[in-house]
Amino acid sequence: MSALPDDLPHRAAQLAEHERRTLDACFLGPYGENDTLLEKLVVEFLRDHVYWRRNFHPEDPPAIPTRAAQHPAYQGFASRMRRELHALSAALKKSVPFHSPRYIGHMASDLLLPGLAAQMLTLPYNPNNVSEEAAPVTVDMEVRVGLQLARMFGYPDDPAREDCAFGHLTSGGTLANYQALRLAWALKAFPVALRAARVPDIGVPASDSEAFNLAPAASTALFVRWQAWLAGQPAAQRRDWQARVDAERPEQLGLVDFFRRHPDLRPPVVLAPVTAHYSWSKGMKLLGLGRAQLRKVPEVAMRMDPDALDGILEQCLRDGQPVLACVGVLGTTEFGTVDPVDRIVDARERFAQRGLGFAVHVDAAWGGYLATLFREPDGGLRPRADIAADHAHFPWPHVFDAFAALARTDSITVDPHKLGYLPYGAGAFVCRDHRAVALLAEQADYVFHGDAPTDYFARHRRLGQVIPEGSKSGAAAAAVYVTHRVLPLDHLHFGALPRQTIRAAEAFADAAAAFAREVAPRARVVVPFPPDSNLVCLAINPAGNTDVAAANAFAARLLEGLRCDPRVPVQSREFFGSSTTLRPEAMGGAELSRVLAELGLDPASFGTEPGNDRLLILRHTLMNPYLIDEENGISFIDLYFRHLASRLQALLG
């Protein structure tokens, strides 16, 4: 029987209490409150590992005799090891206290216990996730992690579907972004290779230009037809055709020879927003295309301007300039802002119909796990009204539209070691259709044996064939997999974590407004733009100052007390923060003028010299779930603004 209306407040209170108590078990805790739980887990599974070693072949005698522990050499080694470990432990006390709600600087926080314990448990087994031969358990977990993440983004996650998604872990977002470039480039160039090899009867485009400008879905469909056609050829001809096509691919020829053979083609460009992560510059250099082929799309209020994107694409179409990919960012590392992914995908569809195909990749290294707030347990998309009921403003309509469009993109980067609260380094790359990944495959007879299997899991357990790395830890895969099993990636489970952080960000924005009123006689304080996620920026200018350089100098002095300084004890810092800058090309003229006016700064003082070519602002990453400590009635957000007020008083008098 459904609850009566009078029961709803009681039911809501029960659900909130259940969520809080679940969160209480998730982390070691700011005070190490769950030390007993973690210690029991570590001891239990260390003993279990030792038991496994002793029972592998119990007929084998112990190789290390019990008397060895009495030998001076043994004792000397053990003593040196303990001494160095004690020294390491002492040195690590200077580390940044990411676990504390007093840390609101960069994208780091406490670690989820399921992931931490799973990683520690797996390390003694030392699996190498390149193939089942080196990691029979954790390589399967990694493939399943890819499906877990695919479901979170709305990609097809049923391995029985021929177009099921695929994902794998990387050391971080940088490598995942590079993998996106590799796949986009392989898909773009492969139809040209089929033309050059004169493959018949599968619908290869009539010209190099047409082949080079196919949309990713069309290239994938062509690749599938090629595989089916090839499978129908006699064995000897099959090998010959495969060799002929491979010989025409840029992966074999190199970029120079590939474009020399196809003089009508131009190297493709990648379009990315002004605030895109510097990993895109790295990726373009690694791919051999070079930074000159990375075109920055203008922004408005730190979000890609879709009208500017349309203008650039129109110019590319007129100039015959191929486009490899357009990158949207789901939570920029500087501002936490969300690009209009829906508008980017719409542009891909429109221009593909006009003969300019390109991939859409979303760099969701930071904001990816916020997608759990948008996902039902059955994998469906939640209505915006249901999400908004838990928050004051989140999600803004443009944010909801961007997250809703993720299912239509071609690939996504996400970092479990950021908002997934897992140990470094655990990034991830996910693509919407697994079939094209075969274009990345390498062969090594000493690792991979026999023909490529057709079963989804059997095929993708050969991770080493398609990933950039040659060796990788299986412990990271175990950590991510177990965490996603304990906290499924939907709003009822994992979503409890980002829900807390979004609430904290909204509380921070409200507290910032109150702080601005409080310090108005001494300084002007502005939140430059409403937060899209759980990252909030703050611009501060001393009252009466109109000069940008002077405002920057003041902000730099303010930040000195918020940075980690290895020369002083971390306990001497009340809070830890970080900074970034507002730049004209990221803000847009109108938005920049608005912010400068609210701060009382003269636009004429904004110049081109270091010190006045951008505006230094405070940046706050609000991902610690205990920023609002309801158990003890403490708001670390309020404490932070009291600390900031005292810093202003000390600096301004």
C-alpha positions in Angstrom: 0.0 0.0 0.0 1.3 3.4 -0.9 2.3 5.8 1.9 -0.3 8.4 2.9 0.6 12.1 2.4 1.1 12.5 6.2 3.7 9.8 6.1 5.8 11.5 3.4 7.9 13.7 5.7 8.6 10.8 8.0 9.6 8.6 5.0 11.8 11.3 3.6 13.6 11.6 6.9 14.1 7.9 7.0 15.6 7.9 3.5 17.9 10.8 4.4 19.1 9.0 7.6 19.7 5.8 5.6 21.8 7.7 3.1 23.8 9.4 5.8 24.6 6.2 7.6 25.6 4.5 4.4 28.0 7.4 3.6 29.4 6.9 7.1 30.6 3.5 6.1 32.1 4.5 2.8 35.3 6.2 3.9 38.1 5.8 6.5 36.8 9.2 7.6 38.3 12.6 8.4 39.2 11.4 11.9 40.0 7.8 10.9 36.7 6.8 12.4 36.5 3.5 10.4 40.0 2.3 11.2 38.8 -0.9 12.8 36.7 -1.8 9.7 39.6 -1.2 7.3 42.1 -3.0 9.6 39.8 -6.1 9.9 39.4 -6.2 6.1 43.2 -5.9 5.5 44.1 -8.6 8.1 41.4 -10.9 6.9 42.3 -10.8 3.3 46.1 -10.9 3.9 45.6 -14.1 5.8 43.4 -15.4 3.0 46.1 -14.6 0.5 48.7 -16.5 2.6 46.3 -19.4 2.8 46.0 -19.4 -1.0 49.8 -19.5 -1.4 50.2 -22.4 1.1 47.5 -24.4 -0.7 48.6 -23.9 -4.3 50.8 -27.0 -4.1 50.8 -28.0 -0.4 53.2 -30.8 -1.3 56.0 -28.2 -2.0 58.1 -27.6 1.2 58.6 -24.1 2.5 61.5 -22.5 0.6 62.3 -20.1 3.5 63.3 -22.0 6.6 62.0 -20.9 10.0 65.6 -20.5 11.3 66.3 -17.8 8.7 64.6 -15.3 10.9 67.4 -15.8 13.5 70.2 -15.0 11.1 71.9 -11.6 11.4 71.6 -10.9 7.7 67.8 -11.6 7.8 67.5 -9.4 10.9 69.6 -6.7 9.3 67.5 -6.6 6.2 64.3 -6.5 8.3 65.7 -3.7 10.4 66.7 -1.6 7.4 63.3 -2.1 5.8 61.5 -1.0 9.0 63.7 2.0 9.3 63.0 3.1 5.8 59.3 2.5 6.1 59.3 4.5 9.3 61.1 7.3 7.5 58.6 7.1 4.6 55.7 7.2 7.1 57.2 10.3 8.8 57.8 12.0 5.5 54.2 11.3 4.3 52.9 13.3 7.3 53.8 16.3 5.2 51.3 15.2 2.5 48.2 17.2 1.5 45.3 16.2 3.8 42.9 15.3 1.0 40.8 13.4 3.5 39.8 16.5 5.5 36.8 18.7 4.8 39.2 21.6 5.4 40.7 20.6 2.0 38.7 22.3 -0.8 41.6 22.9 -3.3 42.1 20.5 -6.1 40.1 17.5 -7.4 41.1 15.0 -4.6 39.4 13.8 -1.4 39.1 10.8 0.8 39.1 7.3 -0.8 36.1 4.9 -0.8 36.8 1.9 1.5 35.6 -0.7 -1.0 38.1 0.5 -3.6 40.9 1.0 -1.2 40.4 -2.5 0.4 40.0 -4.1 -3.0 43.2 -2.6 -4.4 45.2 -3.6 -1.3 43.7 -7.1 -1.4 44.7 -7.5 -5.1 48.2 -6.1 -5.0 49.9 -9.2 -3.6 48.5 -11.2 -6.6 50.1 -8.6 -8.9 47.9 -9.2 -12.0 48.9 -7.5 -15.3 45.8 -6.5 -17.2 47.0 -7.0 -20.7 45.4 -10.5 -21.2 43.7 -13.3 -19.4 47.0 -15.2 -19.4 48.5 -12.5 -17.1 45.3 -11.6 -15.2 42.5 -14.2 -15.6 40.4 -12.5 -12.9 41.0 -8.8 -13.1 41.0 -8.4 -16.9 37.5 -9.7 -16.9 36.6 -7.2 -14.2 38.1 -4.4 -16.3 35.9 -5.3 -19.2 32.9 -5.3 -16.9 33.9 -1.9 -15.5 33.7 -0.6 -19.1 30.1 -1.8 -19.2 29.3 -0.4 -15.8 30.5 3.0 -17.0 28.7 2.7 -20.3 25.4 2.1 -18.5 26.0 5.2 -16.4 26.3 7.3 -19.6 23.3 5.7 -21.3 25.4 3.7 -23.9 24.3 0.2 -24.9 25.6 -2.1 -22.2 24.2 -5.5 -23.2 27.0 -7.6 -24.6 24.5 -9.5 -26.7 23.9 -6.4 -28.8 26.2 -6.1 -31.8 26.7 -2.4 -31.1 27.4 -2.8 -27.4 29.7 -0.2 -25.8 33.2 -1.0 -24.6 35.5 0.7 -22.1 38.8 0.1 -20.4 40.8 1.8 -17.7 43.9 4.0 -18.2 46.4 5.7 -15.9 44.3 8.9 -16.1 42.2 11.2 -18.3 45.2 12.2 -20.4 45.7 8.7 -21.7 41.9 8.2 -22.2 41.8 11.4 -24.3 44.6 10.1 -26.4 42.8 6.8 -26.9 39.8 8.8 -28.1 42.1 10.5 -30.7 43.5 7.1 -31.8 40.1 5.6 -32.3 38.7 8.6 -34.2 41.8 8.7 -36.4 41.6 4.9 -37.2 37.9 5.3 -38.1 38.5 8.4 -40.3 41.4 6.9 -42.3 40.2 3.3 -42.7 37.6 4.0 -45.5 40.5 5.7 -47.4 42.6 2.5 -47.0 39.7 0.4 -48.3 39.6 2.6 -51.4 43.3 2.4 -52.0 43.2 -1.4 -51.7 40.3 -1.5 -54.2 38.1 -3.6 -52.0 35.0 -4.4 -54.0 31.3 -4.9 -53.3 31.0 -3.4 -49.8 29.9 0.2 -50.6 33.3 2.0 -50.3 32.8 5.7 -51.1 33.6 6.9 -54.6 36.3 9.4 -53.7 39.0 9.9 -51.1 37.3 13.1 -49.9 34.0 11.3 -49.3 35.7 8.4 -47.6 37.7 10.7 -45.3 34.6 12.6 -44.3 32.4 9.8 -43.3 30.7 10.1 -39.9 32.0 7.6 -37.2 28.8 5.5 -37.4 29.1 5.2 -41.2 32.8 4.3 -40.9 31.9 1.6 -38.3 29.2 0.2 -40.5 31.7 0.1 -43.4 34.2 -1.7 -41.2 31.6 -4.3 -40.2 30.8 -4.9 -43.9 34.5 -5.3 -44.6 34.9 -7.9 -41.9 31.8 -9.8 -43.1 33.1 -9.7 -46.7 36.6 -10.8 -45.6 35.2 -13.7 -43.6 33.5 -15.0 -46.8 36.8 -15.2 -48.8 39.0 -18.4 -49.0 41.7 -18.4 -46.4 44.6 -17.5 -48.7 42.7 -14.6 -50.3 41.5 -13.5 -46.9 45.1 -13.1 -45.7 46.1 -11.3 -49.0 43.2 -8.8 -48.7 43.9 -8.2 -45.1 47.6 -7.5 -45.9 46.6 -5.2 -48.8 44.3 -3.0 -46.7 46.7 -2.9 -43.7 49.5 -1.7 -46.1 47.4 1.3 -47.0 46.5 2.4 -43.4 48.4 5.3 -41.8 49.1 3.1 -38.9 51.4 1.2 -41.3 52.5 4.0 -43.6 52.9 6.9 -41.2 51.3 10.3 -41.7 53.8 11.5 -44.2 53.4 8.6 -46.6 49.6 8.4 -46.1 49.0 12.0 -47.1 51.6 11.7 -49.9 49.6 8.9 -51.4 46.4 11.0 -51.0 47.4 14.5 -52.0 43.8 15.7 -52.2 43.4 15.1 -48.5 44.4 17.6 -45.7 45.4 16.6 -42.2 42.2 16.8 -40.0 41.7 19.3 -37.2 40.4 18.7 -33.7 38.0 21.3 -32.3 38.1 21.9 -28.5 37.0 24.6 -26.2 39.4 27.3 -25.0 39.4 25.8 -21.5 40.0 22.3 -22.7 42.6 20.3 -20.7 46.2 20.5 -21.8 46.1 16.8 -22.5 44.6 17.6 -25.8 47.8 19.4 -26.9 49.8 16.4 -25.7 47.5 14.0 -27.6 47.8 15.9 -30.9 51.6 15.8 -30.6 51.6 12.1 -29.8 49.3 11.3 -32.7 51.7 13.2 -35.1 49.1 15.7 -36.2 50.7 18.5 -34.1 49.3 21.3 -32.0 48.7 23.4 -35.1 45.8 21.1 -35.9 44.1 21.7 -32.5 41.6 24.6 -33.1 40.2 26.3 -30.0 36.5 27.1 -30.1 35.5 30.4 -28.4 33.5 30.3 -25.2 30.9 32.3 -23.4 31.0 32.1 -19.6 33.5 29.3 -19.6 31.3 27.1 -21.9 31.8 26.3 -25.5 29.8 28.7 -27.7 27.7 26.5 -30.0 27.2 29.3 -32.5 30.9 29.8 -32.8 31.3 26.1 -33.3 28.8 26.2 -36.2 30.7 29.1 -37.7 34.0 27.1 -37.6 32.4 24.0 -39.1 30.9 26.1 -41.9 34.3 27.4 -42.6 35.8 23.9 -42.6 33.2 22.8 -45.0 33.8 25.7 -47.4 37.6 25.2 -47.2 37.6 21.4 -47.6 39.2 21.1 -44.2 38.4 17.7 -42.6 37.5 17.5 -38.9 38.7 14.6 -36.8 36.7 15.3 -33.7 34.9 17.9 -31.7 35.6 17.8 -27.9 33.0 18.8 -25.3 33.9 19.1 -21.6 31.6 17.8 -18.9 33.0 19.7 -15.9 36.1 21.7 -16.8 39.1 21.2 -14.4 39.3 25.0 -13.9 35.7 26.0 -13.4 33.5 22.8 -13.3 31.4 24.2 -16.1 29.6 22.0 -18.6 29.7 22.4 -22.4 26.5 22.1 -24.5 27.0 18.5 -25.4 23.5 18.3 -26.9 24.3 21.2 -29.3 27.6 19.6 -30.3 26.0 16.3 -31.1 23.3 18.1 -33.1 26.0 19.8 -35.1 27.6 16.5 -35.8 24.4 15.2 -37.3 23.7 18.3 -39.4 27.2 18.5 -40.9 27.5 14.7 -41.5 24.5 15.1 -43.8 26.4 17.8 -45.7 29.6 15.7 -46.1 31.6 16.7 -43.1 31.8 13.8 -40.7 33.6 13.9 -37.3 33.5 12.2 -33.9 32.1 13.8 -30.8 34.2 13.0 -27.7 33.3 14.2 -24.2 36.0 14.8 -21.7 34.2 14.0 -18.5 37.3 13.3 -16.5 35.9 15.5 -13.7 32.1 15.5 -14.1 31.5 12.0 -15.4 30.3 10.5 -12.1 27.8 13.2 -11.7 25.9 11.2 -14.3 24.8 8.9 -11.5 22.4 11.6 -10.4 20.7 11.4 -13.8 20.5 7.6 -13.9 17.7 5.3 -12.7 18.6 1.9 -11.3 17.2 0.3 -14.5 19.6 2.5 -16.6 16.9 5.0 -17.7 17.3 8.7 -17.7 15.7 10.5 -14.7 13.4 13.4 -15.3 14.9 16.8 -14.6 12.2 17.6 -12.1 13.1 14.5 -10.0 16.8 15.5 -9.8 15.9 19.2 -9.1 13.7 18.1 -6.2 16.9 17.3 -4.2 18.6 20.6 -4.9 18.1 24.4 -4.9 19.2 24.9 -8.5 20.9 21.8 -9.9 20.7 20.8 -12.6 20.3 24.0 -14.7 18.4 23.2 -17.9 21.6 23.4 -20.0 23.3 21.0 -17.7 20.5 18.5 -17.8 20.4 18.7 -21.6 24.2 18.1 -21.8 24.0 15.0 -19.5 20.9 13.7 -21.4 22.9 13.9 -24.7 25.8 11.7 -23.5 24.2 8.6 -24.9 24.4 10.1 -28.4 28.2 10.9 -28.3 30.9 8.6 -29.7 33.2 8.3 -26.8 33.8 9.6 -23.2 36.7 10.0 -20.8 36.0 9.7 -17.1 38.3 9.5 -14.1 37.4 7.1 -11.3 40.3 8.6 -9.3 38.4 12.0 -9.2 34.7 12.0 -8.5 34.9 8.2 -8.3 36.9 8.6 -5.0 39.4 5.9 -5.9 43.2 5.7 -5.7 45.3 7.2 -8.5 45.7 6.2 -11.3 42.4 5.1 -12.6 41.1 6.9 -15.6 38.8 5.3 -18.2 37.9 5.5 -21.9 34.5 4.4 -23.0 33.2 4.2 -26.6 29.6 3.8 -27.7 30.2 1.0 -30.2 32.8 -1.7 -29.4 33.2 -3.0 -33.0 35.5 -0.2 -34.2 38.0 -0.9 -31.4 39.3 -3.8 -33.5 41.0 -1.1 -35.7 43.4 -0.4 -32.9 44.5 -4.0 -32.4 48.2 -5.1 -32.3 49.4 -8.7 -32.4 52.1 -10.2 -30.2 52.4 -14.0 -30.5 53.9 -14.5 -27.0 50.8 -12.8 -25.4 47.8 -13.4 -27.7 47.2 -16.8 -29.2 44.9 -18.0 -32.0 42.3 -16.2 -34.1 40.4 -13.3 -32.6 37.4 -14.7 -30.7 33.8 -13.5 -31.5 32.4 -13.6 -28.0 32.3 -10.1 -26.5 34.1 -10.9 -23.3 36.6 -13.3 -24.9 37.5 -10.7 -27.5 37.9 -7.8 -25.1 39.9 -9.7 -22.5 42.8 -9.3 -24.9 43.1 -5.7 -23.6 46.7 -5.4 -24.4 45.9 -5.5 -28.2 44.0 -2.2 -28.1 45.2 -0.2 -25.1 48.2 2.2 -25.3 50.0 0.5 -22.4 52.0 -2.6 -22.5 51.6 -3.4 -18.8 49.0 -2.2 -16.4 47.9 -3.0 -12.8 44.9 -5.3 -12.4 44.6 -4.0 -8.8 43.1 -0.7 -10.1 40.5 -2.6 -12.1 39.6 -4.6 -9.0 39.2 -1.4 -7.0 36.8 0.2 -9.6 34.8 -3.0 -10.2 34.2 -3.7 -6.5 33.3 -0.1 -5.8 30.7 -0.1 -8.6 29.3 -3.4 -7.2 29.0 -2.0 -3.7 27.7 1.3 -4.9 25.9 0.8 -8.3 26.1 3.8 -10.6 22.7 5.2 -10.2 21.1 8.0 -8.1 20.0 5.7 -5.3 23.5 4.3 -4.6 26.6 6.0 -5.8 24.6 9.1 -6.5 24.4 9.8 -2.8 28.0 11.0 -2.9 27.7 13.6 -5.7 24.3 14.6 -4.3 26.0 15.6 -1.0 28.7 17.6 -2.9 26.2 19.4 -5.1 24.3 20.4 -2.0 27.6 21.6 -0.5 28.3 23.7 -3.6 24.9 25.3 -3.4 25.4 26.0 0.3 28.9 27.5 -0.6 27.4 29.8 -3.2 24.8 31.0 -0.7 27.5 31.5 2.0 29.6 33.4 -0.6 26.7 35.8 -1.1 26.3 36.4 2.6 30.1 36.8 2.9 30.0 39.4 0.1 27.5 41.5 2.1 29.5 41.1 5.3 32.8 42.3 3.9 31.3 44.9 1.5 32.9 47.8 3.3 36.4 46.3 2.8 36.2 44.3 -0.4 34.0 43.3 -3.3 33.3 39.6 -3.6 31.7 37.9 -6.6 30.9 34.4 -7.7 31.7 35.0 -11.4 29.2 32.5 -12.7 26.6 30.1 -11.1 28.2 26.6 -10.6 27.3 23.9 -13.0 28.7 21.2 -10.7 30.5 21.0 -7.4 33.3 23.5 -8.1 32.7 27.2 -7.1 35.0 30.1 -7.9 35.3 33.4 -6.0 36.7 36.7 -7.2 37.8 39.3 -4.6 38.9 42.9 -5.1 39.8 45.4 -2.3 37.2 48.2 -2.0 38.3 51.3 -3.9 40.7 49.4 -6.2 40.0 49.7 -9.9 43.2 48.1 -11.3 43.3 44.5 -12.4 47.0 44.1 -11.7 46.5 45.3 -8.1 43.5 43.0 -7.7 45.6 40.0 -8.9 48.4 41.0 -6.5 45.9 41.0 -3.6 44.5 37.6 -4.6 48.0 36.2 -4.7 48.6 37.3 -1.2 45.3 35.9 -0.1 46.2 32.5 -1.7 49.5 32.3 0.1 47.7 31.2 3.3 45.6 28.6 1.4 48.4 26.7 -0.4 50.3 23.6 0.7 53.8 24.6 1.6 56.2 21.7 2.3 58.3 24.1 4.5 55.6 24.4 7.1 53.5 21.8 9.0 50.2 21.1 7.3 48.5 21.7 10.7 49.4 25.4 10.4 46.9 25.8 7.6 43.3 26.3 8.6 42.1 25.5 5.0 43.5 24.6 1.7 42.3 26.1 -1.6 43.4 26.7 -5.1 43.2 29.3 -7.8 42.6 29.8 -11.5 42.2 32.8 -13.8 39.4 34.4 -15.9 40.6 35.1 -19.4 38.8 37.1 -22.1 38.8 34.2 -24.6 37.0 32.0 -22.0 34.6 34.5 -20.6 33.4 36.4 -23.7 33.4 40.1 -23.8 30.0 40.7 -22.3 30.5 38.3 -19.4 33.9 39.7 -18.6 32.6 43.2 -18.6 29.9 42.2 -16.2 32.3 40.6 -13.8 34.7 43.5 -13.9 31.8 45.9 -13.2 30.6 43.9 -10.2 34.2 43.9 -8.8 34.6 47.6 -9.5 37.5 47.1 -11.9 38.3 49.4 -14.8 38.1 47.4 -18.1 40.9 49.7 -19.4 43.3 48.2 -16.8 42.8 44.7 -18.4 45.8 44.5 -20.7 48.2 42.1 -22.4 51.1 42.1 -20.0 51.6 39.4 -17.3 49.8 40.5 -14.2 46.9 42.2 -16.0 46.1 39.9 -19.0 43.8 37.8 -16.8 42.0 37.9 -13.4 43.2 35.7 -10.6 40.4 34.1 -8.7 40.0 31.5 -5.9 38.8 28.0 -6.9 37.1 25.6 -4.5 36.5 21.9 -5.2 33.7 20.8 -3.0 33.9 17.0 -3.2 34.4 16.0 0.5 31.0 14.6 1.7 31.5 15.9 5.2 31.7 19.6 4.4 28.4 19.9 6.2 28.8 17.8 9.3 25.3 17.3 10.5 26.4 14.8 13.3 28.3 17.6 15.1 26.4 20.6 13.8 29.4 22.0 12.0 29.6 23.6 8.6 33.1 23.7 7.3 31.8 26.0 4.7 30.9 28.6 7.3 34.2 28.0 9.0 36.0 28.7 5.8 34.3 32.0 5.2 35.2 33.0 8.8 38.8 32.2 8.0 38.6 34.1 4.8 37.2 37.1 6.7 40.1 37.0 9.1 42.5 36.8 6.2 40.9 39.9 4.6 41.0 41.7 7.9 44.7 40.9 8.3 45.6 42.0 4.8 43.4 45.1 4.6 43.4 46.3 8.2 
